[in-house]
Amino acid sequence: MNASALHSPLPPLAADGDALGRALRRAGLTRDSVIRVTGAAGLTAMFWLGRHGYAHAAYVHPGRLATMEPCEALLLPQPCGAAELAELLKDGVSLRPGGVLIAQASPARFAAGADSVEGLFRSRGFALEHDVYDHGLDVYIARRCDGEAKAA
């Protein structure tokens, strides 16, 4: 995990329970959804998920994303820059076809084109569904287009 995520001027999505709950609902997730959480703020998100009845949520170490069991959703609840997001998604993510990725972007916005969040997601087999600005947090919700991880 990138050290800059730990020292971002913005709080992680995991620290704003209202925004986190709205992101989960917007992504179509319920308390019965199989959700995996990773990253520097993953444990904070896990506390919130546990207190709110998300019984099928579990933390996955960033180095184990490519080997985790397929799930419905992956949550990256801290500010991620382009390089960090690319690193987390480089080996593929075991999401079911139609599975959802929820990621918070870092304050340093992505550029347009191939270096954009949408371009990065597209190259990894995701379609961007929502770009939400909530309580000062940029949250992206993308859906797996197919069952295969795309090579970068």
HELIX and SHEET records of a PDB file:
HELIX    1   1 ALA A    3  LEU A    6  1                                   4    
HELIX    2   2 LEU A   13  ALA A   15  5                                   3    
HELIX    3   3 GLY A   17  ARG A   26  1                                  10    
HELIX    4   4 GLY A   42  ARG A   51  1                                  10    
HELIX    5   5 PRO A   62  THR A   67  5                                   6    
HELIX    6   6 ALA A   82  LEU A   89  1                                   8    
HELIX    7   7 GLY A  113  ASP A  115  5                                   3    
HELIX    8   8 VAL A  117  SER A  123  1                                   7    
SHEET    1   A 6 ALA A  57  TYR A  59  0                                        
SHEET    2   A 6 ILE A  35  VAL A  37  1                                        
SHEET    3   A 6 CYS A  71  CYS A  80  1                                        
SHEET    4   A 6 LEU A  95  ALA A 105  1                                        
SHEET    5   A 6 LEU A 137  ARG A 144 -1                                        
SHEET    6   A 6 PHE A 126  ASP A 134 -1                                        
END                                                                             
